[in-house]
Amino acid sequence: MKTETMSIGEFLSGDYKKKEYNRKNSKIINKVGTSITIPLILAKPVFAATPTAIPVGTTEYLGEKSLEILAHALDPLVDLMVALSFPISSVVVIGSCFFFMLGKSDRAWTGIQNGALGYVLIQIMPMLLKVLKEVGSAI
């Protein structure tokens, strides 16, 4: 059994493990690397495709990409709002119905209207965003 001495800093940093690991794995990597690369070098290509370049100006490409990124930046938030609109508006409408029981019908009707209007507006928000996107791309 071989005893090796090292400082506390070397032991705590763990560098001695990396050196031993690299020596062991370098032999394995060399064997595997050559056994894989030789058949790939000698193999004929299955198909040869020539790339075709589409002439697009840099500003046009960047403009389209930035518009696409901006158009879809709020999609997760919109999806979350659409998913939560029904449960939240249901709670608002049911809570407003309790105001009828307390004799405050004006406040009850206001709450029902606000809950229903909020639900409808949130449900049509994705359509409104698509219309705005189309208007923006037409300009």
Order of alpha helices (4+ residues) and beta strands (2+ residues): alpha-alpha-alpha-alpha-alpha
